[in-house]
Amino acid sequence: MKTKKQLLLLVICLVVIIAGLIMTYLVLRPHGRQGSYAVFLTDGQVYFGNILDEKDKTLLLKNVYYLQLKDLQGNTLQSPVLVKLGNELHAPEDWIEINKQQINFIEKLKNDGKVAQAIANGGK
């Protein structure tokens, strides 16, 4: 009888320890990176925004901006225009999930830069 109580107590302790470890992982694991980033893709496209989440194969970018280099007729603009994602004809939501194999490199933006300030101010 005593060994059944000891076994039950051991099982309860193990469950509590495992639950504690899982909760600690869920609370302390990083949820994205702080600040604004430039994500340079292998095709030359650059997206700016906040990295919300990273998985093994994808990166989730929110508050997304990109540079418009040409006008609607295909003419190169005098200076690039910073465009907020979501104002296009197809009206996408303001996030993109990028395949990590398409990422060439990532740069953290300085808080006082024009792009980081535009992201922080919601495009204003």
C-alpha positions as CSV (number, residue, x, y, z in Angstrom):
1,M,0.0,0.0,0.0
2,K,2.8,2.3,0.9
3,T,4.6,1.8,-2.5
4,K,1.4,2.7,-4.4
5,K,1.3,6.0,-2.5
6,Q,4.9,6.7,-3.2
7,L,4.5,5.8,-6.9
8,L,1.4,8.2,-7.1
9,L,3.4,10.9,-5.4
10,L,6.3,10.4,-7.8
11,V,4.0,10.6,-10.8
12,I,2.4,13.8,-9.5
13,C,5.8,15.4,-8.9
14,L,6.9,14.4,-12.4
15,V,3.7,15.9,-14.0
16,V,4.2,19.1,-12.0
17,I,7.9,19.4,-13.0
18,I,7.1,18.7,-16.7
19,A,4.2,21.2,-16.7
20,G,6.5,23.8,-15.1
21,L,9.2,23.3,-17.7
22,I,6.7,23.6,-20.5
23,M,5.2,26.8,-19.0
24,T,8.7,28.3,-18.5
25,Y,9.5,27.6,-22.2
26,L,6.3,29.1,-23.4
27,V,6.7,32.3,-21.3
28,L,10.5,32.8,-21.9
29,R,10.8,31.8,-25.6
30,P,11.4,34.8,-27.9
31,H,8.5,36.0,-29.9
32,G,10.1,37.8,-32.8
33,R,12.9,40.4,-32.7
34,Q,12.6,43.8,-31.2
35,G,12.8,46.9,-33.5
36,S,12.5,47.3,-37.3
37,Y,14.4,45.3,-39.9
38,A,15.2,45.3,-43.6
39,V,14.8,41.9,-45.2
40,F,16.8,41.5,-48.5
41,L,15.5,38.7,-50.7
42,T,17.6,36.8,-53.3
43,D,15.6,38.4,-56.1
44,G,16.6,41.9,-55.1
45,Q,13.3,42.9,-53.4
46,V,13.6,44.5,-50.0
47,Y,10.9,44.5,-47.3
48,F,11.0,46.6,-44.2
49,G,9.0,45.9,-41.0
50,N,8.9,44.2,-37.6
51,I,9.8,40.5,-37.4
52,L,6.9,39.0,-35.5
53,D,7.9,35.4,-35.6
54,E,10.5,33.0,-37.0
55,K,10.0,29.4,-37.7
56,D,12.4,26.8,-39.2
57,K,11.4,27.6,-42.8
58,T,9.6,31.0,-42.6
59,L,9.9,34.5,-41.2
60,L,6.7,36.5,-40.4
61,L,7.0,40.3,-41.1
62,K,4.4,42.8,-39.9
63,N,4.0,46.5,-40.5
64,V,5.5,45.9,-44.0
65,Y,6.9,48.6,-46.3
66,Y,8.8,48.3,-49.6
67,L,10.5,50.6,-52.0
68,Q,8.7,51.5,-55.2
69,L,11.4,52.2,-57.9
70,K,9.2,52.5,-61.0
71,D,5.9,54.3,-61.8
72,L,2.9,52.5,-63.3
73,Q,4.3,53.0,-66.8
74,G,7.6,51.3,-65.9
75,N,9.7,54.4,-65.8
76,T,12.3,54.6,-63.1
77,L,11.5,57.2,-60.4
78,Q,13.8,60.0,-59.6
79,S,13.9,58.8,-56.0
80,P,12.4,55.6,-54.5
81,V,9.1,55.9,-52.7
82,L,8.4,54.0,-49.5
83,V,5.1,52.2,-49.8
84,K,3.0,50.6,-47.0
85,L,1.8,47.1,-47.9
86,G,-1.9,46.9,-48.0
87,N,-2.7,49.8,-50.4
88,E,-2.2,47.7,-53.6
89,L,-5.1,46.8,-55.9
90,H,-5.5,43.3,-54.4
91,A,-5.6,44.8,-50.9
92,P,-3.3,42.4,-49.0
93,E,-3.2,42.4,-45.2
94,D,-0.3,44.1,-43.5
95,W,2.0,41.1,-43.0
96,I,4.0,38.7,-45.2
97,E,5.4,35.2,-44.5
98,I,8.8,34.9,-46.2
99,N,10.4,31.6,-47.1
100,K,13.8,31.7,-45.4
101,Q,15.5,30.2,-48.5
102,Q,14.6,33.4,-50.3
103,I,16.3,35.6,-47.8
104,N,19.8,36.9,-48.7
105,F,20.4,38.8,-45.5
106,I,18.6,40.8,-42.7
107,E,19.7,44.2,-41.3
108,K,18.4,45.8,-38.1
109,L,17.4,49.4,-38.7
110,K,18.4,52.3,-36.5
111,N,15.5,53.8,-34.6
112,D,16.2,57.3,-35.9
113,G,16.3,56.3,-39.5
114,K,13.5,57.4,-41.9
115,V,12.2,53.9,-42.6
116,A,12.2,52.9,-38.9
117,Q,10.4,56.1,-38.0
118,A,7.8,55.5,-40.7
119,I,7.2,52.0,-39.4
120,A,6.9,53.3,-35.8
121,N,4.5,56.0,-36.9
122,G,2.3,53.7,-38.9
123,G,3.4,55.2,-42.2
124,K,2.8,58.9,-41.2
